[in-house]
Amino acid sequence: MKRSVVNVHEAKTHLSKLLERAHRGEVIVLAKAGKPYARLMPLASEEPVERVLGRLDDQVSSIDDGVYFEPLPDDELEAWEDGSTA
């Protein structure tokens, strides 16, 4: 991916052209007083991702919901309370 550094004054003068270059895949770094300040870059594809609910049902075993509400073992509870690692 091509990168270019452009002064802010030049960027203000040629913003439309810079946007077109970014849209084509170029990364343009805007510099203020010679220091990198901001970045113009293309957006990720905006095509919607199709979400399919339950597509992993046959690959993941079911977990009894009661497991989530069981008390933690004492050693694990102590580790959470004092911040130490087991």
Phi and psi restraints in degrees (range 20) as a CNS / XPLOR table:
assign (resid 1 and name C) (resid 2 and name N)
       (resid 2 and name CA) (resid 2 and name C) 1.0 -72.5 20.0 2
assign (resid 2 and name N) (resid 2 and name CA)
       (resid 2 and name C) (resid 3 and name N) 1.0 140.8 20.0 2
assign (resid 2 and name C) (resid 3 and name N)
       (resid 3 and name CA) (resid 3 and name C) 1.0 -123.8 20.0 2
assign (resid 3 and name N) (resid 3 and name CA)
       (resid 3 and name C) (resid 4 and name N) 1.0 141.5 20.0 2
assign (resid 3 and name C) (resid 4 and name N)
       (resid 4 and name CA) (resid 4 and name C) 1.0 -135.2 20.0 2
assign (resid 4 and name N) (resid 4 and name CA)
       (resid 4 and name C) (resid 5 and name N) 1.0 147.6 20.0 2
assign (resid 4 and name C) (resid 5 and name N)
       (resid 5 and name CA) (resid 5 and name C) 1.0 -109.4 20.0 2
assign (resid 5 and name N) (resid 5 and name CA)
       (resid 5 and name C) (resid 6 and name N) 1.0 129.2 20.0 2
assign (resid 5 and name C) (resid 6 and name N)
       (resid 6 and name CA) (resid 6 and name C) 1.0 -129.7 20.0 2
assign (resid 6 and name N) (resid 6 and name CA)
       (resid 6 and name C) (resid 7 and name N) 1.0 135.2 20.0 2
assign (resid 6 and name C) (resid 7 and name N)
       (resid 7 and name CA) (resid 7 and name C) 1.0 -67.0 20.0 2
assign (resid 7 and name N) (resid 7 and name CA)
       (resid 7 and name C) (resid 8 and name N) 1.0 145.8 20.0 2
assign (resid 7 and name C) (resid 8 and name N)
       (resid 8 and name CA) (resid 8 and name C) 1.0 -58.3 20.0 2
assign (resid 8 and name N) (resid 8 and name CA)
       (resid 8 and name C) (resid 9 and name N) 1.0 -41.4 20.0 2
assign (resid 8 and name C) (resid 9 and name N)
       (resid 9 and name CA) (resid 9 and name C) 1.0 -60.7 20.0 2
assign (resid 9 and name N) (resid 9 and name CA)
       (resid 9 and name C) (resid 10 and name N) 1.0 -44.6 20.0 2
assign (resid 9 and name C) (resid 10 and name N)
       (resid 10 and name CA) (resid 10 and name C) 1.0 -64.6 20.0 2
assign (resid 10 and name N) (resid 10 and name CA)
       (resid 10 and name C) (resid 11 and name N) 1.0 -38.4 20.0 2
assign (resid 10 and name C) (resid 11 and name N)
       (resid 11 and name CA) (resid 11 and name C) 1.0 -63.2 20.0 2
assign (resid 11 and name N) (resid 11 and name CA)
       (resid 11 and name C) (resid 12 and name N) 1.0 -39.8 20.0 2
assign (resid 11 and name C) (resid 12 and name N)
       (resid 12 and name CA) (resid 12 and name C) 1.0 -64.9 20.0 2
assign (resid 12 and name N) (resid 12 and name CA)
       (resid 12 and name C) (resid 13 and name N) 1.0 -36.7 20.0 2
assign (resid 12 and name C) (resid 13 and name N)
       (resid 13 and name CA) (resid 13 and name C) 1.0 -72.2 20.0 2
assign (resid 13 and name N) (resid 13 and name CA)
       (resid 13 and name C) (resid 14 and name N) 1.0 -35.5 20.0 2
assign (resid 13 and name C) (resid 14 and name N)
       (resid 14 and name CA) (resid 14 and name C) 1.0 -120.9 20.0 2
assign (resid 14 and name N) (resid 14 and name CA)
       (resid 14 and name C) (resid 15 and name N) 1.0 33.9 20.0 2
assign (resid 14 and name C) (resid 15 and name N)
       (resid 15 and name CA) (resid 15 and name C) 1.0 -57.1 20.0 2
assign (resid 15 and name N) (resid 15 and name CA)
       (resid 15 and name C) (resid 16 and name N) 1.0 -44.8 20.0 2
assign (resid 15 and name C) (resid 16 and name N)
       (resid 16 and name CA) (resid 16 and name C) 1.0 -59.9 20.0 2
assign (resid 16 and name N) (resid 16 and name CA)
       (resid 16 and name C) (resid 17 and name N) 1.0 -43.4 20.0 2
assign (resid 16 and name C) (resid 17 and name N)
       (resid 17 and name CA) (resid 17 and name C) 1.0 -65.7 20.0 2
assign (resid 17 and name N) (resid 17 and name CA)
       (resid 17 and name C) (resid 18 and name N) 1.0 -40.0 20.0 2
assign (resid 17 and name C) (resid 18 and name N)
       (resid 18 and name CA) (resid 18 and name C) 1.0 -65.3 20.0 2
assign (resid 18 and name N) (resid 18 and name CA)
       (resid 18 and name C) (resid 19 and name N) 1.0 -38.9 20.0 2
assign (resid 18 and name C) (resid 19 and name N)
       (resid 19 and name CA) (resid 19 and name C) 1.0 -62.6 20.0 2
assign (resid 19 and name N) (resid 19 and name CA)
       (resid 19 and name C) (resid 20 and name N) 1.0 -40.7 20.0 2
assign (resid 19 and name C) (resid 20 and name N)
       (resid 20 and name CA) (resid 20 and name C) 1.0 -63.1 20.0 2
assign (resid 20 and name N) (resid 20 and name CA)
       (resid 20 and name C) (resid 21 and name N) 1.0 -43.0 20.0 2
assign (resid 20 and name C) (resid 21 and name N)
       (resid 21 and name CA) (resid 21 and name C) 1.0 -62.8 20.0 2
assign (resid 21 and name N) (resid 21 and name CA)
       (resid 21 and name C) (resid 22 and name N) 1.0 -41.8 20.0 2
assign (resid 21 and name C) (resid 22 and name N)
       (resid 22 and name CA) (resid 22 and name C) 1.0 -64.6 20.0 2
assign (resid 22 and name N) (resid 22 and name CA)
       (resid 22 and name C) (resid 23 and name N) 1.0 -40.6 20.0 2
assign (resid 22 and name C) (resid 23 and name N)
       (resid 23 and name CA) (resid 23 and name C) 1.0 -61.9 20.0 2
assign (resid 23 and name N) (resid 23 and name CA)
       (resid 23 and name C) (resid 24 and name N) 1.0 -31.9 20.0 2
assign (resid 23 and name C) (resid 24 and name N)
       (resid 24 and name CA) (resid 24 and name C) 1.0 -80.2 20.0 2
assign (resid 24 and name N) (resid 24 and name CA)
       (resid 24 and name C) (resid 25 and name N) 1.0 -2.9 20.0 2
assign (resid 24 and name C) (resid 25 and name N)
       (resid 25 and name CA) (resid 25 and name C) 1.0 117.6 20.0 2
assign (resid 25 and name N) (resid 25 and name CA)
       (resid 25 and name C) (resid 26 and name N) 1.0 -4.4 20.0 2
assign (resid 25 and name C) (resid 26 and name N)
       (resid 26 and name CA) (resid 26 and name C) 1.0 -80.7 20.0 2
assign (resid 26 and name N) (resid 26 and name CA)
       (resid 26 and name C) (resid 27 and name N) 1.0 143.1 20.0 2
assign (resid 26 and name C) (resid 27 and name N)
       (resid 27 and name CA) (resid 27 and name C) 1.0 -99.5 20.0 2
assign (resid 27 and name N) (resid 27 and name CA)
       (resid 27 and name C) (resid 28 and name N) 1.0 125.4 20.0 2
assign (resid 27 and name C) (resid 28 and name N)
       (resid 28 and name CA) (resid 28 and name C) 1.0 -117.4 20.0 2
assign (resid 28 and name N) (resid 28 and name CA)
       (resid 28 and name C) (resid 29 and name N) 1.0 121.2 20.0 2
assign (resid 28 and name C) (resid 29 and name N)
       (resid 29 and name CA) (resid 29 and name C) 1.0 -95.6 20.0 2
assign (resid 29 and name N) (resid 29 and name CA)
       (resid 29 and name C) (resid 30 and name N) 1.0 124.5 20.0 2
assign (resid 29 and name C) (resid 30 and name N)
       (resid 30 and name CA) (resid 30 and name C) 1.0 -89.7 20.0 2
assign (resid 30 and name N) (resid 30 and name CA)
       (resid 30 and name C) (resid 31 and name N) 1.0 129.9 20.0 2
assign (resid 30 and name C) (resid 31 and name N)
       (resid 31 and name CA) (resid 31 and name C) 1.0 -114.4 20.0 2
assign (resid 31 and name N) (resid 31 and name CA)
       (resid 31 and name C) (resid 32 and name N) 1.0 140.4 20.0 2
assign (resid 31 and name C) (resid 32 and name N)
       (resid 32 and name CA) (resid 32 and name C) 1.0 -121.7 20.0 2
assign (resid 32 and name N) (resid 32 and name CA)
       (resid 32 and name C) (resid 33 and name N) 1.0 120.6 20.0 2
assign (resid 32 and name C) (resid 33 and name N)
       (resid 33 and name CA) (resid 33 and name C) 1.0 56.0 20.0 2
assign (resid 33 and name N) (resid 33 and name CA)
       (resid 33 and name C) (resid 34 and name N) 1.0 36.8 20.0 2
assign (resid 33 and name C) (resid 34 and name N)
       (resid 34 and name CA) (resid 34 and name C) 1.0 80.9 20.0 2
assign (resid 34 and name N) (resid 34 and name CA)
       (resid 34 and name C) (resid 35 and name N) 1.0 -3.0 20.0 2
assign (resid 34 and name C) (resid 35 and name N)
       (resid 35 and name CA) (resid 35 and name C) 1.0 -106.5 20.0 2
assign (resid 35 and name N) (resid 35 and name CA)
       (resid 35 and name C) (resid 36 and name N) 1.0 135.7 20.0 2
assign (resid 35 and name C) (resid 36 and name N)
       (resid 36 and name CA) (resid 36 and name C) 1.0 -55.8 20.0 2
assign (resid 36 and name N) (resid 36 and name CA)
       (resid 36 and name C) (resid 37 and name N) 1.0 135.5 20.0 2
assign (resid 36 and name C) (resid 37 and name N)
       (resid 37 and name CA) (resid 37 and name C) 1.0 -126.9 20.0 2
assign (resid 37 and name N) (resid 37 and name CA)
       (resid 37 and name C) (resid 38 and name N) 1.0 -38.3 20.0 2
assign (resid 37 and name C) (resid 38 and name N)
       (resid 38 and name CA) (resid 38 and name C) 1.0 -155.7 20.0 2
assign (resid 38 and name N) (resid 38 and name CA)
       (resid 38 and name C) (resid 39 and name N) 1.0 172.0 20.0 2
assign (resid 38 and name C) (resid 39 and name N)
       (resid 39 and name CA) (resid 39 and name C) 1.0 -136.0 20.0 2
assign (resid 39 and name N) (resid 39 and name CA)
       (resid 39 and name C) (resid 40 and name N) 1.0 131.1 20.0 2
assign (resid 39 and name C) (resid 40 and name N)
       (resid 40 and name CA) (resid 40 and name C) 1.0 -101.4 20.0 2
assign (resid 40 and name N) (resid 40 and name CA)
       (resid 40 and name C) (resid 41 and name N) 1.0 128.6 20.0 2
assign (resid 40 and name C) (resid 41 and name N)
       (resid 41 and name CA) (resid 41 and name C) 1.0 -151.6 20.0 2
assign (resid 41 and name N) (resid 41 and name CA)
       (resid 41 and name C) (resid 42 and name N) 1.0 159.6 20.0 2
assign (resid 41 and name C) (resid 42 and name N)
       (resid 42 and name CA) (resid 42 and name C) 1.0 -67.8 20.0 2
assign (resid 42 and name N) (resid 42 and name CA)
       (resid 42 and name C) (resid 43 and name N) 1.0 148.4 20.0 2
assign (resid 42 and name C) (resid 43 and name N)
       (resid 43 and name CA) (resid 43 and name C) 1.0 -76.9 20.0 2
assign (resid 43 and name N) (resid 43 and name CA)
       (resid 43 and name C) (resid 44 and name N) 1.0 154.0 20.0 2
assign (resid 43 and name C) (resid 44 and name N)
       (resid 44 and name CA) (resid 44 and name C) 1.0 -65.1 20.0 2
assign (resid 44 and name N) (resid 44 and name CA)
       (resid 44 and name C) (resid 45 and name N) 1.0 159.6 20.0 2
assign (resid 44 and name C) (resid 45 and name N)
       (resid 45 and name CA) (resid 45 and name C) 1.0 -53.0 20.0 2
assign (resid 45 and name N) (resid 45 and name CA)
       (resid 45 and name C) (resid 46 and name N) 1.0 136.4 20.0 2
assign (resid 45 and name C) (resid 46 and name N)
       (resid 46 and name CA) (resid 46 and name C) 1.0 -98.1 20.0 2
assign (resid 46 and name N) (resid 46 and name CA)
       (resid 46 and name C) (resid 47 and name N) 1.0 13.1 20.0 2
assign (resid 46 and name C) (resid 47 and name N)
       (resid 47 and name CA) (resid 47 and name C) 1.0 -66.9 20.0 2
assign (resid 47 and name N) (resid 47 and name CA)
       (resid 47 and name C) (resid 48 and name N) 1.0 131.8 20.0 2
assign (resid 47 and name C) (resid 48 and name N)
       (resid 48 and name CA) (resid 48 and name C) 1.0 -65.2 20.0 2
assign (resid 48 and name N) (resid 48 and name CA)
       (resid 48 and name C) (resid 49 and name N) 1.0 140.1 20.0 2
assign (resid 48 and name C) (resid 49 and name N)
       (resid 49 and name CA) (resid 49 and name C) 1.0 -90.7 20.0 2
assign (resid 49 and name N) (resid 49 and name CA)
       (resid 49 and name C) (resid 50 and name N) 1.0 126.3 20.0 2
assign (resid 49 and name C) (resid 50 and name N)
       (resid 50 and name CA) (resid 50 and name C) 1.0 -74.6 20.0 2
assign (resid 50 and name N) (resid 50 and name CA)
       (resid 50 and name C) (resid 51 and name N) 1.0 124.0 20.0 2
assign (resid 50 and name C) (resid 51 and name N)
       (resid 51 and name CA) (resid 51 and name C) 1.0 -102.4 20.0 2
assign (resid 51 and name N) (resid 51 and name CA)
       (resid 51 and name C) (resid 52 and name N) 1.0 128.7 20.0 2
assign (resid 51 and name C) (resid 52 and name N)
       (resid 52 and name CA) (resid 52 and name C) 1.0 -116.5 20.0 2
assign (resid 52 and name N) (resid 52 and name CA)
       (resid 52 and name C) (resid 53 and name N) 1.0 113.6 20.0 2
assign (resid 52 and name C) (resid 53 and name N)
       (resid 53 and name CA) (resid 53 and name C) 1.0 -72.8 20.0 2
assign (resid 53 and name N) (resid 53 and name CA)
       (resid 53 and name C) (resid 54 and name N) 1.0 137.5 20.0 2
assign (resid 53 and name C) (resid 54 and name N)
       (resid 54 and name CA) (resid 54 and name C) 1.0 77.4 20.0 2
assign (resid 54 and name N) (resid 54 and name CA)
       (resid 54 and name C) (resid 55 and name N) 1.0 15.9 20.0 2
assign (resid 54 and name C) (resid 55 and name N)
       (resid 55 and name CA) (resid 55 and name C) 1.0 -69.9 20.0 2
assign (resid 55 and name N) (resid 55 and name CA)
       (resid 55 and name C) (resid 56 and name N) 1.0 -14.2 20.0 2
assign (resid 55 and name C) (resid 56 and name N)
       (resid 56 and name CA) (resid 56 and name C) 1.0 -105.7 20.0 2
assign (resid 56 and name N) (resid 56 and name CA)
       (resid 56 and name C) (resid 57 and name N) 1.0 7.8 20.0 2
assign (resid 56 and name C) (resid 57 and name N)
       (resid 57 and name CA) (resid 57 and name C) 1.0 -52.0 20.0 2
assign (resid 57 and name N) (resid 57 and name CA)
       (resid 57 and name C) (resid 58 and name N) 1.0 -41.0 20.0 2
assign (resid 57 and name C) (resid 58 and name N)
       (resid 58 and name CA) (resid 58 and name C) 1.0 -80.1 20.0 2
assign (resid 58 and name N) (resid 58 and name CA)
       (resid 58 and name C) (resid 59 and name N) 1.0 -6.4 20.0 2
assign (resid 58 and name C) (resid 59 and name N)
       (resid 59 and name CA) (resid 59 and name C) 1.0 -107.6 20.0 2
assign (resid 59 and name N) (resid 59 and name CA)
       (resid 59 and name C) (resid 60 and name N) 1.0 -13.8 20.0 2
assign (resid 59 and name C) (resid 60 and name N)
       (resid 60 and name CA) (resid 60 and name C) 1.0 -118.6 20.0 2
assign (resid 60 and name N) (resid 60 and name CA)
       (resid 60 and name C) (resid 61 and name N) 1.0 130.7 20.0 2
assign (resid 60 and name C) (resid 61 and name N)
       (resid 61 and name CA) (resid 61 and name C) 1.0 -77.6 20.0 2
assign (resid 61 and name N) (resid 61 and name CA)
       (resid 61 and name C) (resid 62 and name N) 1.0 150.9 20.0 2
assign (resid 61 and name C) (resid 62 and name N)
       (resid 62 and name CA) (resid 62 and name C) 1.0 -75.5 20.0 2
assign (resid 62 and name N) (resid 62 and name CA)
       (resid 62 and name C) (resid 63 and name N) 1.0 141.9 20.0 2
assign (resid 62 and name C) (resid 63 and name N)
       (resid 63 and name CA) (resid 63 and name C) 1.0 -114.7 20.0 2
assign (resid 63 and name N) (resid 63 and name CA)
       (resid 63 and name C) (resid 64 and name N) 1.0 133.1 20.0 2
assign (resid 63 and name C) (resid 64 and name N)
       (resid 64 and name CA) (resid 64 and name C) 1.0 -63.7 20.0 2
assign (resid 64 and name N) (resid 64 and name CA)
       (resid 64 and name C) (resid 65 and name N) 1.0 126.0 20.0 2
assign (resid 64 and name C) (resid 65 and name N)
       (resid 65 and name CA) (resid 65 and name C) 1.0 -58.2 20.0 2
assign (resid 65 and name N) (resid 65 and name CA)
       (resid 65 and name C) (resid 66 and name N) 1.0 -26.2 20.0 2
assign (resid 65 and name C) (resid 66 and name N)
       (resid 66 and name CA) (resid 66 and name C) 1.0 -62.4 20.0 2
assign (resid 66 and name N) (resid 66 and name CA)
       (resid 66 and name C) (resid 67 and name N) 1.0 -24.3 20.0 2
assign (resid 66 and name C) (resid 67 and name N)
       (resid 67 and name CA) (resid 67 and name C) 1.0 -59.5 20.0 2
assign (resid 67 and name N) (resid 67 and name CA)
       (resid 67 and name C) (resid 68 and name N) 1.0 -34.9 20.0 2
assign (resid 67 and name C) (resid 68 and name N)
       (resid 68 and name CA) (resid 68 and name C) 1.0 -70.7 20.0 2
assign (resid 68 and name N) (resid 68 and name CA)
       (resid 68 and name C) (resid 69 and name N) 1.0 -18.9 20.0 2
assign (resid 68 and name C) (resid 69 and name N)
       (resid 69 and name CA) (resid 69 and name C) 1.0 -107.0 20.0 2
assign (resid 69 and name N) (resid 69 and name CA)
       (resid 69 and name C) (resid 70 and name N) 1.0 5.5 20.0 2
assign (resid 69 and name C) (resid 70 and name N)
       (resid 70 and name CA) (resid 70 and name C) 1.0 -76.9 20.0 2
assign (resid 70 and name N) (resid 70 and name CA)
       (resid 70 and name C) (resid 71 and name N) 1.0 144.9 20.0 2
assign (resid 70 and name C) (resid 71 and name N)
       (resid 71 and name CA) (resid 71 and name C) 1.0 -65.2 20.0 2
assign (resid 71 and name N) (resid 71 and name CA)
       (resid 71 and name C) (resid 72 and name N) 1.0 150.2 20.0 2
assign (resid 71 and name C) (resid 72 and name N)
       (resid 72 and name CA) (resid 72 and name C) 1.0 -71.5 20.0 2
assign (resid 72 and name N) (resid 72 and name CA)
       (resid 72 and name C) (resid 73 and name N) 1.0 149.2 20.0 2
assign (resid 72 and name C) (resid 73 and name N)
       (resid 73 and name CA) (resid 73 and name C) 1.0 -62.2 20.0 2
assign (resid 73 and name N) (resid 73 and name CA)
       (resid 73 and name C) (resid 74 and name N) 1.0 151.4 20.0 2
assign (resid 73 and name C) (resid 74 and name N)
       (resid 74 and name CA) (resid 74 and name C) 1.0 -54.5 20.0 2
assign (resid 74 and name N) (resid 74 and name CA)
       (resid 74 and name C) (resid 75 and name N) 1.0 -43.6 20.0 2
assign (resid 74 and name C) (resid 75 and name N)
       (resid 75 and name CA) (resid 75 and name C) 1.0 -65.4 20.0 2
assign (resid 75 and name N) (resid 75 and name CA)
       (resid 75 and name C) (resid 76 and name N) 1.0 -36.4 20.0 2
assign (resid 75 and name C) (resid 76 and name N)
       (resid 76 and name CA) (resid 76 and name C) 1.0 -72.6 20.0 2
assign (resid 76 and name N) (resid 76 and name CA)
       (resid 76 and name C) (resid 77 and name N) 1.0 -39.8 20.0 2
assign (resid 76 and name C) (resid 77 and name N)
       (resid 77 and name CA) (resid 77 and name C) 1.0 -61.2 20.0 2
assign (resid 77 and name N) (resid 77 and name CA)
       (resid 77 and name C) (resid 78 and name N) 1.0 -43.1 20.0 2
assign (resid 77 and name C) (resid 78 and name N)
       (resid 78 and name CA) (resid 78 and name C) 1.0 -62.1 20.0 2
assign (resid 78 and name N) (resid 78 and name CA)
       (resid 78 and name C) (resid 79 and name N) 1.0 -40.0 20.0 2
assign (resid 78 and name C) (resid 79 and name N)
       (resid 79 and name CA) (resid 79 and name C) 1.0 -62.3 20.0 2
assign (resid 79 and name N) (resid 79 and name CA)
       (resid 79 and name C) (resid 80 and name N) 1.0 -39.0 20.0 2
assign (resid 79 and name C) (resid 80 and name N)
       (resid 80 and name CA) (resid 80 and name C) 1.0 -68.4 20.0 2
assign (resid 80 and name N) (resid 80 and name CA)
       (resid 80 and name C) (resid 81 and name N) 1.0 -39.7 20.0 2
assign (resid 80 and name C) (resid 81 and name N)
       (resid 81 and name CA) (resid 81 and name C) 1.0 -72.4 20.0 2
assign (resid 81 and name N) (resid 81 and name CA)
       (resid 81 and name C) (resid 82 and name N) 1.0 -39.3 20.0 2
assign (resid 81 and name C) (resid 82 and name N)
       (resid 82 and name CA) (resid 82 and name C) 1.0 -98.7 20.0 2
assign (resid 82 and name N) (resid 82 and name CA)
       (resid 82 and name C) (resid 83 and name N) 1.0 -1.5 20.0 2
assign (resid 82 and name C) (resid 83 and name N)
       (resid 83 and name CA) (resid 83 and name C) 1.0 79.8 20.0 2
assign (resid 83 and name N) (resid 83 and name CA)
       (resid 83 and name C) (resid 84 and name N) 1.0 3.5 20.0 2
assign (resid 83 and name C) (resid 84 and name N)
       (resid 84 and name CA) (resid 84 and name C) 1.0 -80.5 20.0 2
assign (resid 84 and name N) (resid 84 and name CA)
       (resid 84 and name C) (resid 85 and name N) 1.0 162.4 20.0 2
assign (resid 84 and name C) (resid 85 and name N)
       (resid 85 and name CA) (resid 85 and name C) 1.0 -101.8 20.0 2
assign (resid 85 and name N) (resid 85 and name CA)
       (resid 85 and name C) (resid 86 and name N) 1.0 146.6 20.0 2
